[in-house]
Amino acid sequence: MKTTRVPPGSAFDPALRRISLAVVLGTVMTVLDATIVNVAMNVLGRELDTSLGTIQWVITGYTLALSMTIPITGWAMERFGAKATWITSLALFLAGSALCGAAWSPGSLIAFRVLQGVGGGLLMPVGQTMLARAAGPERMGRVMAVISIPAMLAPALGPVAGGLLLDRLPWRWMFYVNVPVCAVALVLAVRLLPRDVERRPDSRLDGLGLALLSPGLAALVYGLSQVGEDTAGTRALVGLTLGVLLVAAFVAHSLRSPGRALLDVRLFGDRSFAASAATLFFYSVAVFGVMLLVPLYSQAVAGAGALEAGLLMAPMGVGAIITMPVAGRLTDRLGPYRPGIAGILAVLAGVAACTRIDASTGTAPLAAALLVIGLGHGLVTPSIIAAAYRTLPRTAAPAAATASQIVIRVGSALGAAVLAVVLQTLTRSSGAGARAFIGSFWWALGIGALTLVPALLIPRRSGPAGETVG
């Protein structure tokens, strides 16, 4: 598939619109599925007659499968082609969804969620790669705004959809609802995605790299998920230590095997990519930490139910959807630096407003703060992801998509873990109530401020040939 160079102001051509439609519909349910189940833990435990600790693996198993699958994205696209990889991954997610709905025990549900995660882990990086290849640097901001749509919808619609489904239908419909959407997405993928022409049937999988990186990432995510849950700290320490050792061993392996490793870590030698990846990491820690705190605050302090807690997240999604199309156009016209910095500052302003919450003021001030965070979020995500691709050769797109998804996944898990521990610590020292949440939001604000350090290193503007300078 060749990249057509177009003037920076050009709109999407029909081919790019077709790819965008197929990618968005294919990824939206996988992203929503990561949050839609969060409000159902108590219901699932009761219906399947098991403990909350066991049913928590419905979420953890899905997350671990996602993390372990992402690293094989580049090899799978090279070996089988992007379209074939996409269709196979979507079929796995559809099958996993149908089987989850038919699960007869906690063990079967967890196993089928793992199958879902295997399919879902490939979809986002494959979608990013297809769009990046089709758009080229001149339209990178707008296509990254397109691929960001599912991520924007997840915090707003996931908990709300989960609450609505549980209020009106059996829990199984949280999974069955994916089936018709994924079926339509499969038909669109077959009809709309371009034929695979860039593939190497003789491409060999880096078995050693896979044995190091995938378990390493899974161990890291598992260890982070256990922080605050494991009172003795043993599981968290073992998971984090094992994860760090395996990932470090993979980095050494990748540097010794340039061009043959599962993921080329030399990508981080590119200034724009490295700065963007670091920005995405710190940003994910802060924002996903806030997304953990807000529903907890609304239930523990404001006395809201599961559906009300989900609805409180809606302003964030609304704000993101408002600014996201603007972010794409601004990024293509001005480069990613200014929209990205403006978005980060807006997010920090919104998180700062969260530190002023009080139980006596109700949830309206918090909803307003989340709207501001969403407005910033809609600017940050497309521009920073676009910055990661702008100075890389087209052949590096699969590796860049894989690396950026790994950074976001680990940062998200770290954000949830750190803020959970902070909240628990402050609750023990100051008692349950708004004060503990205020202190936790201050921590989120401090972590978010660190995002500015690498963001200021992103090249400032785009040169005439799509090169970044400054």
C-alpha positions as CSV (number, residue, x, y, z in Angstrom):
1,M,0.0,0.0,0.0
2,K,1.6,3.3,-1.1
3,T,1.3,6.5,0.8
4,T,-0.1,9.4,-1.3
5,R,1.4,12.8,-0.4
6,V,-1.3,15.4,-0.1
7,P,-1.3,19.1,0.9
8,P,-1.6,19.6,4.7
9,G,-5.1,21.0,4.4
10,S,-6.5,18.2,2.3
11,A,-9.5,16.3,3.6
12,F,-9.6,12.5,3.9
13,D,-9.8,10.8,0.5
14,P,-12.4,8.0,0.1
15,A,-9.8,5.2,0.7
16,L,-8.7,6.7,4.0
17,R,-12.3,7.2,5.1
18,R,-13.1,3.5,4.4
19,I,-10.1,2.4,6.5
20,S,-11.0,4.8,9.3
21,L,-14.6,3.5,9.4
22,A,-13.5,-0.1,9.6
23,V,-10.8,0.6,12.3
24,V,-13.1,2.7,14.6
25,L,-15.9,0.2,14.5
26,G,-13.5,-2.7,15.1
27,T,-11.8,-1.1,18.1
28,V,-14.7,0.7,19.9
29,M,-16.1,-2.5,21.5
30,T,-12.7,-3.7,22.6
31,V,-11.9,-0.4,24.4
32,L,-15.4,-0.2,25.9
33,D,-15.1,-3.8,27.1
34,A,-12.2,-2.9,29.3
35,T,-14.4,-0.5,31.3
36,I,-17.9,-1.9,30.9
37,V,-17.2,-4.8,33.2
38,N,-15.8,-2.6,36.0
39,V,-19.2,-1.8,37.5
40,A,-20.3,-5.5,37.4
41,M,-17.9,-7.1,39.9
42,N,-20.4,-7.5,42.7
43,V,-23.1,-8.8,40.4
44,L,-20.8,-11.3,38.8
45,G,-19.6,-12.5,42.2
46,R,-23.2,-13.0,43.4
47,E,-24.5,-14.6,40.2
48,L,-21.6,-17.0,39.9
49,D,-21.4,-17.7,43.6
50,T,-17.7,-16.8,44.1
51,S,-15.6,-14.3,46.0
52,L,-14.7,-10.8,44.8
53,G,-11.1,-11.8,44.8
54,T,-11.8,-14.6,42.3
55,I,-14.1,-12.5,40.1
56,Q,-11.5,-9.7,40.0
57,W,-9.6,-12.0,37.5
58,V,-12.3,-11.3,35.0
59,I,-10.7,-7.9,34.7
60,T,-7.1,-8.9,35.5
61,G,-7.1,-11.8,33.0
62,Y,-8.3,-9.6,30.2
63,T,-5.7,-7.0,31.0
64,L,-2.9,-9.5,31.2
65,A,-3.9,-11.1,27.9
66,L,-3.9,-7.7,26.2
67,S,-0.5,-6.9,27.6
68,M,1.0,-10.2,26.5
69,T,-0.4,-10.1,23.0
70,I,0.6,-6.5,22.0
71,P,4.3,-7.3,21.4
72,I,3.6,-9.8,18.6
73,T,1.8,-7.1,16.5
74,G,4.7,-6.2,14.3
75,W,5.6,-9.7,13.5
76,A,2.0,-10.8,12.8
77,M,1.5,-7.9,10.3
78,E,4.8,-8.6,8.6
79,R,4.1,-12.3,8.4
80,F,0.4,-12.4,7.5
81,G,-0.4,-8.8,6.5
82,A,-2.3,-6.1,8.4
83,K,-5.8,-6.9,7.0
84,A,-5.5,-10.6,7.8
85,T,-4.2,-9.9,11.3
86,W,-7.0,-7.5,11.9
87,I,-9.7,-9.9,10.7
88,T,-8.3,-12.8,12.8
89,S,-8.0,-10.6,15.9
90,L,-11.6,-9.3,15.5
91,A,-12.9,-12.9,15.0
92,L,-11.1,-13.9,18.2
93,F,-12.6,-11.0,20.2
94,L,-16.1,-11.9,18.8
95,A,-15.7,-15.5,19.7
96,G,-14.5,-14.6,23.2
97,S,-17.4,-12.3,23.7
98,A,-20.0,-14.9,22.7
99,L,-18.3,-17.5,25.0
100,C,-18.2,-15.0,27.9
101,G,-21.9,-14.6,27.6
102,A,-22.4,-18.4,27.7
103,A,-19.9,-18.9,30.6
104,W,-21.1,-21.4,33.2
105,S,-18.6,-20.8,36.0
106,P,-16.0,-18.3,37.3
107,G,-13.2,-20.3,35.7
108,S,-14.8,-20.5,32.3
109,L,-15.6,-16.7,32.3
110,I,-12.0,-15.9,33.2
111,A,-10.7,-18.2,30.5
112,F,-13.0,-16.7,27.8
113,R,-12.0,-13.2,28.9
114,V,-8.4,-14.2,28.2
115,L,-9.4,-15.2,24.7
116,Q,-11.1,-11.8,24.4
117,G,-7.9,-10.1,25.5
118,V,-5.8,-12.0,23.0
119,G,-8.0,-10.7,20.1
120,G,-8.3,-7.2,21.6
121,G,-4.6,-6.7,22.2
122,L,-3.8,-6.7,18.5
123,L,-6.6,-4.5,17.3
124,M,-5.5,-1.1,18.5
125,P,-1.8,-1.2,17.3
126,V,-2.8,-2.8,14.0
127,G,-5.5,-0.1,13.5
128,Q,-2.9,2.6,14.3
129,T,-0.5,1.1,11.8
130,M,-3.0,0.9,8.9
131,L,-4.1,4.5,9.4
132,A,-0.5,5.8,9.8
133,R,0.6,4.1,6.6
134,A,-2.4,5.3,4.6
135,A,-2.3,8.9,5.8
136,G,1.4,9.8,5.8
137,P,2.8,12.6,7.9
138,E,0.6,15.3,6.3
139,R,-2.6,13.9,7.8
140,M,-1.2,12.1,10.8
141,G,-2.9,14.4,13.3
142,R,-6.4,13.7,11.9
143,V,-6.0,10.0,11.6
144,M,-4.8,9.7,15.1
145,A,-7.8,11.7,16.2
146,V,-9.9,9.0,14.4
147,I,-8.1,6.1,16.2
148,S,-8.5,8.0,19.5
149,I,-12.4,8.0,19.2
150,P,-12.7,4.6,21.1
151,A,-10.4,5.8,23.9
152,M,-12.4,9.0,24.2
153,L,-15.7,7.1,24.4
154,A,-14.5,4.5,27.0
155,P,-14.5,6.6,30.2
156,A,-17.8,8.2,29.3
157,L,-19.8,5.3,27.9
158,G,-18.2,2.1,29.4
159,P,-19.4,2.5,33.0
160,V,-22.7,4.0,31.9
161,A,-23.4,1.2,29.5
162,G,-22.4,-1.4,32.1
163,G,-24.8,0.2,34.6
164,L,-27.7,0.4,32.2
165,L,-27.3,-3.2,31.0
166,L,-27.1,-4.5,34.6
167,D,-30.2,-2.5,35.5
168,R,-32.3,-4.0,32.7
169,L,-30.8,-7.2,31.5
170,P,-28.9,-10.3,32.8
171,W,-25.1,-9.8,33.2
172,R,-24.5,-12.0,30.1
173,W,-25.6,-9.2,27.8
174,M,-22.5,-7.1,28.8
175,F,-20.7,-9.6,26.5
176,Y,-23.5,-10.5,24.0
177,V,-23.8,-6.9,23.0
178,N,-20.4,-7.1,21.4
179,V,-21.4,-9.8,19.0
180,P,-23.5,-7.9,16.5
181,V,-21.2,-4.9,16.5
182,C,-18.1,-7.1,15.9
183,A,-20.0,-9.0,13.2
184,V,-20.7,-5.8,11.3
185,A,-17.1,-4.7,11.8
186,L,-15.9,-8.0,10.3
187,V,-18.0,-7.5,7.2
188,L,-16.7,-3.9,6.8
189,A,-13.1,-5.1,7.3
190,V,-13.4,-7.7,4.5
191,R,-15.0,-5.2,2.2
192,L,-13.3,-1.9,3.0
193,L,-9.7,-2.6,4.1
194,P,-7.1,-2.7,1.3
195,R,-5.6,-6.0,0.2
196,D,-2.4,-7.0,1.9
197,V,0.6,-6.4,-0.3
198,E,3.2,-5.6,2.4
199,R,3.9,-9.0,3.9
200,R,6.8,-11.5,4.2
201,P,5.6,-15.1,4.5
202,D,9.2,-16.1,5.5
203,S,9.3,-13.7,8.4
204,R,10.4,-15.5,11.6
205,L,9.1,-14.8,15.0
206,D,11.7,-13.7,17.6
207,G,11.0,-16.6,20.0
208,L,13.5,-15.4,22.7
209,G,12.1,-11.9,22.5
210,L,8.6,-13.1,22.9
211,A,9.6,-15.3,25.9
212,L,11.1,-12.2,27.6
213,L,8.8,-9.3,26.7
214,S,5.3,-10.8,26.8
215,P,5.7,-12.4,30.3
216,G,7.7,-9.4,31.4
217,L,4.8,-7.0,30.6
218,A,2.3,-9.4,32.1
219,A,4.3,-9.6,35.3
220,L,4.6,-5.8,35.5
221,V,0.9,-5.3,34.9
222,Y,0.0,-8.0,37.4
223,G,2.4,-6.6,40.0
224,L,0.9,-3.2,39.6
225,S,-2.6,-4.6,39.9
226,Q,-1.6,-6.2,43.2
227,V,-0.3,-3.0,44.8
228,G,-2.7,-2.1,47.5
229,E,-4.6,-5.4,47.1
230,D,-1.9,-7.7,48.5
231,T,-1.6,-6.7,52.2
232,A,1.8,-8.5,52.6
233,G,3.1,-7.0,49.4
234,T,4.6,-10.4,48.3
235,R,2.7,-10.8,45.0
236,A,3.2,-7.2,44.0
237,L,6.9,-7.4,44.8
238,V,7.4,-10.7,42.9
239,G,5.4,-9.5,39.9
240,L,7.2,-6.1,39.6
241,T,10.7,-7.6,40.2
242,L,10.2,-10.4,37.6
243,G,8.7,-7.9,35.2
244,V,11.6,-5.4,35.4
245,L,14.1,-8.2,35.0
246,L,12.4,-9.7,32.0
247,V,11.9,-6.4,30.3
248,A,15.5,-5.4,31.0
249,A,16.7,-8.7,29.5
250,F,14.5,-8.0,26.4
251,V,16.1,-4.6,26.0
252,A,19.6,-6.1,26.0
253,H,18.4,-8.8,23.5
254,S,16.9,-6.2,21.2
255,L,20.1,-4.1,21.2
256,R,22.1,-7.2,20.3
257,S,19.7,-8.2,17.5
258,P,18.8,-5.0,15.6
259,G,16.3,-5.7,12.9
260,R,15.5,-9.2,14.2
261,A,14.1,-8.5,17.6
262,L,10.4,-8.6,18.4
263,L,10.4,-4.9,19.1
264,D,13.3,-2.6,18.0
265,V,14.1,-0.5,21.1
266,R,16.3,1.8,18.9
267,L,13.1,3.6,18.1
268,F,13.6,5.4,21.4
269,G,16.7,7.0,19.8
270,D,14.4,9.2,17.7
271,R,13.8,12.4,19.7
272,S,10.2,12.9,18.7
273,F,9.2,9.3,19.4
274,A,11.1,9.1,22.7
275,A,9.6,12.4,24.0
276,S,6.1,11.3,22.8
277,A,6.4,7.9,24.5
278,A,7.5,9.4,27.8
279,T,4.7,12.0,27.6
280,L,2.1,9.2,27.0
281,F,3.5,7.3,29.9
282,F,3.3,10.0,32.6
283,Y,0.0,11.2,31.1
284,S,-1.5,7.8,31.3
285,V,-0.4,7.4,34.9
286,A,-2.1,10.7,35.9
287,V,-5.3,10.5,33.9
288,F,-6.1,6.8,34.6
289,G,-5.4,7.5,38.2
290,V,-8.1,10.3,38.1
291,M,-10.5,7.9,36.3
292,L,-10.1,5.5,39.3
293,L,-10.6,8.2,41.9
294,V,-13.7,9.9,40.5
295,P,-16.1,6.9,40.6
296,L,-14.8,5.9,44.1
297,Y,-15.4,9.5,45.4
298,S,-18.9,9.6,44.0
299,Q,-19.8,6.4,45.7
300,A,-17.9,6.7,49.0
301,V,-18.4,10.4,49.7
302,A,-21.3,11.5,47.6
303,G,-23.3,8.3,48.1
304,A,-24.0,7.6,44.4
305,G,-24.8,4.2,43.0
306,A,-23.0,2.4,40.2
307,L,-25.0,4.0,37.4
308,E,-24.6,7.5,38.9
309,A,-20.9,7.0,39.3
310,G,-20.7,6.0,35.6
311,L,-22.7,9.0,34.5
312,L,-20.3,11.3,36.4
313,M,-17.6,10.3,34.0
314,A,-19.6,11.4,31.0
315,P,-18.5,15.1,31.0
316,M,-14.9,13.9,30.4
317,G,-15.9,12.0,27.3
318,V,-18.1,14.9,26.1
319,G,-15.2,17.3,26.5
320,A,-12.8,15.0,24.6
321,I,-15.2,14.5,21.7
322,I,-15.5,18.3,21.4
323,T,-11.8,19.1,21.0
324,M,-10.6,15.9,19.3
325,P,-11.5,16.9,15.7
326,V,-9.9,20.3,16.3
327,A,-6.7,18.6,17.7
328,G,-6.3,16.6,14.5
329,R,-6.5,19.7,12.2
330,L,-4.3,21.8,14.5
331,T,-1.7,19.0,14.6
332,D,-1.5,18.7,10.9
333,R,-1.3,22.5,10.4
334,L,1.0,23.5,13.3
335,G,2.7,20.3,14.4
336,P,1.9,18.4,17.6
337,Y,3.8,20.5,20.1
338,R,1.3,23.4,20.7
339,P,-1.9,21.4,20.7
340,G,-0.3,18.8,23.0
341,I,1.0,21.4,25.5
342,A,-2.3,23.3,25.5
343,G,-4.1,20.0,26.2
344,I,-1.8,19.0,29.0
345,L,-2.3,22.5,30.7
346,A,-6.1,22.1,30.4
347,V,-5.9,18.6,32.0
348,L,-3.8,20.0,34.8
349,A,-6.3,22.8,35.4
350,G,-9.1,20.3,35.6
351,V,-7.2,18.1,38.0
352,A,-6.3,21.2,40.1
353,A,-10.1,21.9,40.3
354,C,-10.6,18.4,41.6
355,T,-8.5,19.3,44.6
356,R,-11.1,21.9,45.6
357,I,-14.0,19.4,45.9
358,D,-15.9,19.2,49.1
359,A,-18.7,16.9,50.3
360,S,-21.0,19.8,50.9
361,T,-20.8,21.1,47.3
362,G,-22.2,18.1,45.6
363,T,-20.9,16.6,42.3
364,A,-21.5,19.6,40.0
365,P,-18.0,21.1,40.6
366,L,-16.4,17.7,40.0
367,A,-18.4,17.2,36.8
368,A,-17.3,20.7,35.6
369,A,-13.7,19.8,36.4
370,L,-14.0,16.5,34.4
371,L,-15.4,18.5,31.4
372,V,-12.2,20.6,31.5
373,I,-10.1,17.5,31.8
374,G,-11.9,16.0,28.8
375,L,-11.4,19.1,26.7
376,G,-7.7,18.8,27.3
377,H,-7.7,15.0,26.8
378,G,-9.2,15.5,23.4
379,L,-6.2,17.7,22.5
380,V,-3.5,15.6,24.1
381,T,-4.1,12.1,22.8
382,P,-4.3,12.7,19.0
383,S,-1.4,15.2,18.9
384,I,1.0,13.2,21.1
385,I,0.3,9.9,19.3
386,A,0.8,11.7,16.0
387,A,4.1,13.1,17.2
388,A,5.4,9.6,17.8
389,Y,5.1,8.8,14.1
390,R,6.0,12.0,12.4
391,T,9.8,11.5,12.1
392,L,9.9,7.8,11.7
393,P,10.1,5.9,8.4
394,R,6.9,4.3,7.2
395,T,8.4,0.8,7.8
396,A,8.7,1.6,11.5
397,A,4.9,2.2,11.9
398,P,4.1,-1.3,13.3
399,A,6.9,-1.1,15.9
400,A,5.9,2.4,16.8
401,A,2.3,1.4,17.3
402,T,3.3,-1.6,19.4
403,A,5.6,0.4,21.6
404,S,3.1,3.2,22.1
405,Q,0.4,0.8,23.2
406,I,2.8,-0.9,25.6
407,V,3.7,2.5,27.2
408,I,0.0,3.4,27.6
409,R,-0.9,0.0,29.0
410,V,1.9,0.0,31.6
411,G,1.3,3.7,32.5
412,S,-2.5,3.1,32.9
413,A,-1.8,0.1,35.3
414,L,0.7,2.2,37.2
415,G,-1.7,5.1,37.6
416,A,-4.4,2.9,39.0
417,A,-2.0,1.2,41.4
418,V,-0.3,4.3,42.6
419,L,-3.5,6.3,43.2
420,A,-5.1,3.3,44.9
421,V,-2.2,3.0,47.4
422,V,-2.2,6.8,48.0
423,L,-5.9,6.8,48.6
424,Q,-5.7,3.8,51.0
425,T,-2.8,5.4,52.9
426,L,-4.5,8.8,53.2
427,T,-7.8,7.1,54.3
428,R,-5.9,5.3,57.1
429,S,-4.2,8.5,58.3
430,S,-7.1,11.0,57.9
431,G,-10.2,8.8,57.9
432,A,-12.6,8.1,55.1
433,G,-14.1,11.2,53.5
434,A,-13.3,14.0,51.1
435,R,-9.9,14.9,52.6
436,A,-8.4,11.6,51.5
437,F,-9.6,12.1,48.0
438,I,-8.4,15.7,47.9
439,G,-4.9,14.5,48.9
440,S,-5.1,11.8,46.2
441,F,-6.0,14.4,43.5
442,W,-3.0,16.4,44.6
443,W,-0.8,13.4,43.9
444,A,-2.4,13.0,40.5
445,L,-1.8,16.7,39.8
446,G,1.9,16.3,40.7
447,I,2.3,13.2,38.4
448,G,0.5,15.1,35.6
449,A,2.8,18.0,35.9
450,L,5.7,15.6,35.1
451,T,4.1,15.1,31.7
452,L,5.3,18.6,30.7
453,V,9.0,17.6,31.0
454,P,9.1,15.2,28.0
455,A,6.3,17.1,26.2
456,L,8.5,20.2,26.0
457,L,11.1,18.2,24.1
458,I,8.7,17.3,21.3
459,P,9.8,19.1,18.1
460,R,7.8,22.3,17.7
461,R,6.7,22.5,14.1
462,S,6.5,20.6,10.9
463,G,8.8,21.3,8.0
464,P,7.7,21.3,4.3
465,A,8.2,17.6,3.7
466,G,6.6,16.4,6.8
467,E,9.9,16.5,8.8
468,T,9.8,18.0,12.3
469,V,12.2,20.7,13.3
470,G,12.8,22.8,16.4
